[in-house]
Every structure is written in C-alpha cells, then in structure tokens.
Amino acid sequence: MTGNRESKKHKKIHFRIVRKWAFAGALLPYKLYINGEYAGLLTNGKTLDLDVSKSDIYFIDELFAPYDGNAIICASDMENSDLISVEIRRAGGWKTNSYKEFFVYKNGEYVTLPSFDYTHYVHVGHNDTIRSGLTEQEKRFARCLEFREAVSDAADVLCSEILFDMLDAIKCIGAKQYTIAFDTILEQLFAGIALPLDDNMRNNKDIAAKIEKANHIVRDCVKLNGAMEELHKCLVTYIIEHLTDSHS
C-alpha cells in the first residue's frame, strides 16, 4: 500500500475548476486548496486549470472559509480519466446565507459532490451529550477546530478550560508551528503560573503584558512560518485519513 501511494506522487491529474457566475459573493475571490495545498485564486465566472498529484481522494476547500463549502472527490468520481472537471455554484443568498456547492462532470452530466460536514464538530464545545457520541479521533478533531477558532487571540487559548486538550490535539495531528509557539509561550512567559488563566488573572497588568507578548509570538509564527496554512493542511489530512472513506 505504501509503495502504491509513493508511485502516485509522481503522477499528475488535471483539474479544470469552473466558478459559475453569480451575484452572491461576486466580488470575493476563492482561494482554493486541494488536499491542503494551495491550488490558485478563482474569481467570479472564471476557470482554473492545474495539475495535481494523483491521489485516491481529493478535498477541495478554502483556507479561511472552511465552513462555506467544500468537496470530496473519491475514486468513483474520476472515471479512470486524467481530467477532473469541477463546477462551483453559489446557492442561497436570498433571505438566507449563500454558500458554495461543488459538482463534478460524470457520465455525461454534472452531479453534486459530497462534502465534509463540520457542523457536528463545531458545536461540540462543552456539550457532553454530543462528545459522548464521538470517537477519540473525532474528539481530537473537534479540539483542533476549537483551537483554530480561538488562536486569533492568544488569551482565548490560554483562558480556555480545554487549553491542554487543544494543545495535545494540534500536536497529535502534526501542527508543528503552533505547537512550537505555544511551547515557547508556556515555558518562557507562563512558567510557574497556574493555567488556564481566569478572568481576574487576565485583567492583571503583568499577565496582560505577557498575553500581548504571546500574541506577538503567535502572529510571528503565522506570518513567518505559515502556521495557519500548516494547521489547515493537517486538518484536511486528518479528515481524509480518519473521517472520510477514501474508497467510496
């Protein structure tokens, strides 16, 4: 199996992705990723052509809009062809939120592609009823999503009741840059300080100064080391390997 995966790395498949013209979100470009790798920028009504390494499954989404719509292309959608034709259409937008829908050309027509539903994991939070029904892999994924939502402000991570669960989760999926950043924050700024922080500690002048330094560390790891891009790729890889059936 490993040898088969290695051989596929050297083979390419051509993607032709068409963004159908729509009023909703017309001015917003789509910054598309395939299997966590940047694929290109797609504006309203335009087409993106690119070659991608062959794989058993492809996951198409956006880095900063993961819940706006994504697509999973499995082996059964590829028709043993070296060309995959995808259309992105905008749905909703009239008295409702608009969102992306993905279609693939198959058997002479465009058919709807399946997508990965983040909703169940996003709403886990502290809901023990939902959490009790998840596998350990799903719980880890949910913690990673909670980290992603919180990390724009280091204080939200440091004050979270699940601080160490989140840090363990991102480390487990291979998000090295954020792991290094928070190891540095805990060891250099918060050594000897009880964590997670509570509201009183957060409002303390000395702690607030440490939080500001923590935010600088986080921003630097995003800007200089691509931490968010790395986390995104790790999450997509985790979805493909543990939360979808690549043989469907």
N, C-alpha and C positions, 0 to 999 in steps of 0.2 A: 504493500500500500504506500509506504514511504517513497519507494522508487517511482511509482506512478505519479505521485504528486510532484516529485522533483523534475520528471520529464515534462510535465505540463507547464512548468515555469518558463520553459524555453519556447513554448508555442504561443501564438497570438490568435485572438479572435477579434473581429472588427465590430465595433458598436456604432450604430447610427441612431442618435437620440434626437428626436424632433420635439420641440416645445410648441404646441399648438397655440396660436394667437388667442389671447383672452383679455378682457377688460380688467378682471380681478388680478391684482398684483402685477399689472403690465410693466411698471417701471422698475420692478425688483429683479435683478439678475439671479439665476440659480447657480450657486457654486457647488457643482456636483462632485460627489465622491463615489468610487466603485471599489467595494471591499476595503474601504478606509483610505484609499489612495486618491489624491486629487485628480479628477478627470477633466475639468475645464469649466469655463463660465458660459452659461447658456441664457441668452436674452430672449425676450418675447418674440415668438414666431420664427426663431432661428433653429439651425440644425448643428449638432456637434458630432463630428466623426473622429474616432480614435481607435487605436489598437490596444487591447488589454490582454494580459497573460491569461491563458486558459485555466479554467477552474471548474469544479463540479457545481459551484453555486456562486451567484453574483448578488451583491447587496448594494443598491443604489440609494443614496440619501444626500443630505446636506449637513455640513459640519455644525452650523449654528441654528439649524431648523430641523432637528431630528424628529420632531413630533408633527411636522407639517405634511408628512407623507414620505413613504419610502417604497422600495420594490425589491422583491426577491425573485431572482430568475434561477430556476433549477434546470437540471439536465433535460427534463422532459419538455422544456420550453425552447430548447436550442435547435431541434430538428436536424441534428448532425450537420449543421451549417457553420461556415466560418463567418457568417454575418448575423448579428442580432439587431433587429430593428425595433426601437422603443419609441412610443409616443408619450409625452407628458401633457395631460389636460388638466385644466383648472375646474374644480367642481365647487358648488356652493357659491357664496358671495352675495346672495340676495336675502337679506334679513338673517343670514347665518354666516359663520366664518367660512372663508374659502380654504381649500386645501388641494394638494396635488393628487391626481390619480395616474397610475402608470399602466401602459398597455404594451403588449409585445405582439409582433406580427407572427402568426402561427396558423398553419393550414389555410392560408389564403385570406385571413382576416385578422383584425386586431382584437385581442382578448385581454381582459383585465388580469394584471399580475397580482399575486398575493403580496401582502405586506406584513411587516412585523408590528404588532400592537404593543406600544409602550404603556398604554393606559393602566393596565393592571399593576405594573411595576411602579409607575409614578405615584399611584395612590396608596402604596403600601404604608409609608410613613410609620406611624406608631400603631397602626391598626393590627392588633394581634390576631383578629379573625382571619384577615387576608394573609398575614405572614404564616400562620399555621398551615395554610394550604400550599405553601411554596416548597419546592425542593431547596436544598442547600445552595445549589448553583443559582437558582432564581433569587434567593435571598441575597446572595453576593452581588448579583447584577443590580438588584434594587438599591443596595447600599451605594454602589458606584454611581447610579443615577442621582441619588441624594447628594453625593459629594459634588457631582457636576453642577447641580443647581446651586449649591452653597458656595462654591470655591471662588466666585467673583468677589467675595468679601471674606478674607481670612477669619474674621471674627465669627461669622456664621458657622464655619467649620469648627473653630476652637470652642465655641459655646454649645455645640450640639451634644445631646445626650448620647449620641451614637458615634462620637468622634473617632474612637479607636476601631469600631466596627468598619467605618468608612475607610479609614487608612489601611486597615488589613485587606479590605476588598480591592482597593485600587492597586495595592502591591501585588495581590494574588493574580490579577489579570494582566500585570506587566506594565502598568503605567509608571515607568521609572522616574520621569522628570518630576511629577508631582510628589512621588514618594520621597525622592531626594530633598525636595524643597521643604516638605513638612518634617522630615527627619531633622533638617537643619533648624527649622523654626522651634521644634520641641527641645532640641539639645542646646541651642545657643541662646534662645530667648526665654524659654519657659521651664528650664531645668529647675526643679525644686518647687514649682508652682502647681497646685492642685488643678487638674483638668478633668472634665471640661470646665471652662470658666462659667461663672454665674453672672447675673446682671450687675450685682454690686462690684464684682471684680472688673467687669468690662468697663464700668464707669470710673474706675480708679485711674488717676492720672498716669502713674507709672505703667500700668497694664495697657492703657490706651496707647502709650508711646510704643510699647512692644508690639501691639497689634498693627500699628502703622508700619513698623519695620517688617513685620510678617507679610503685610500686603505688598511691600516693595519686592520681597523675595519671590512671592507668587507671581507678580507681574513680570519680573525678570525671567522667570522660568518659562512663562508663556511667550514672551517676546523674543528671547534669545535662544530658547531650547525647544520651542514648539510643543509645549506641554499639553495644550488643548488638542492639537492635532494628534499627538500620540495617544491621549486618552480616548479620543474618538475612534481611532483605528483599533485600539484594544477592545473597546466596547463592541464594535462591529465584528471583530474576530471572535469574540466571546459569543455573540448572538449566533454566528454561523456555526461554530463548533459545538455549542451546548444548548441553544434554544430554538434551533430550527432543524428540520430534517433535510439534509442535503441530497437525499436520494429520492425525493418525491418527484 
